[in-house]
C-alpha cells in the first residue's frame, strides 16, 4: 500500500534503509536500489500524491496524467513493496475472489476445500488471514479489486479459474496490486503465478486411451473460456489427431447436472464415443449413472476418466480411473508464492506436475 503523509519517509517505501550505528561501515558493493514512488513522481513531474492516485485508479487525476504516470512506472519497473505496506498497516490479509458463474468445478468439486485449507496452512505461519468472496462475473471481480486496493484491505490478491482473456489480470496489473495468478499461461502476464502442467497430464490420458484401442474420444469440460479447458482439450487433440483419433468436446458450466446432460447427448448421437474424459470427480460419477440408464456397461461399452481424484471416485461402482488431485499441492504452492510476493519477489513462478493415472475399473479396452 502507498501511504502519503506530510513528511514523506523514503525508508518505508521499499527503498534500502541507511544503516546506523557507531563506526564506519565496512566496504561493500551496494545493492541496486529499488525504484521508489519518489523516483516515479520526480520523473513524471508530479507530486507523490498524484502518483499514488494514478497508480491506484482513484479519481482526481486526468487521463493524460494517469497515462504518463503509468508509463513512467513501467519504465522504472516499479512495484509496490508489500513488506513495507504491512509494516504500516498492521495485520495482513490475502484476498481471494471466486466468480460464481465462471468457476464451475473449482467452486463445487470436493478438492476446493483442500485447496483453500492448504493455502491457509502456509499463510498461518505468518499470521496472514485468507478472505474468500464470491462474485457474479469477472466485471464484478474487477470492481471489487479496485475497491479493495483503494481501501488497502489486502496485501496480495489471489486469482483462480483464469480465463483465456482475463480482465481481472489486466485490472490487477493496472492497479499495480501484488497478486498471485493460479493457472493459465505465465507468458501472458508479468504477475506471480502458480500452475499445473495440464498439457502433460492430459496428453498422458490420451496416450493411455489410445493404448486401449479408443479412437473416438469425448471431453466433457467446464466453460470453454477457461484457460485450463483450452489446455486440456488441446492436449487431448494433439495426441489423438496424429494417431487417427477423433475428439468431441462438450463444454458445460462444470456442474454434475450439465455433465449428465452432455453425456446423454454424446451417447445417443449417431457416432457415440467409446471413452469420455471429464473435468471433475462429480462430473464423472454423474456420467456412470447416465451410461447405465442408456443401457451401456462401464467399462465394456464405455470407458470413463476423471480429471481429479476423490473418495467419490474410489467408492463408485465401478471405481473411476482418474488423474491424481493436485488441489492440496496447488494450495501449498499458492500460499508459498504469496509469501514470496510479500518478501518482494513479485514475479515468482511455480509449475507443478501431475502424477500418473490411477487406473481403476471404469476404463478398459475398446469393445465396440
PyMOL commands that set and color helices and strands:
alter all, ss='L'
color gray80, all
select helices_A, chain A and resi 10-12+37-44+48-55+63-75+82-89+100-103+105-108+112-126+138-151+167-175+186-188+198-211+227-243+256-267+281-293+311-315+327-342
alter helices_A, ss='H'
color red, helices_A
select strands_A, chain A and resi 93-99+129-135+156-159+179-182+192-196+216-221+246-251+275-278+303-306+321-322+349-352
alter strands_A, ss='S'
color yellow, strands_A
deselect
rebuild
show_as cartoon
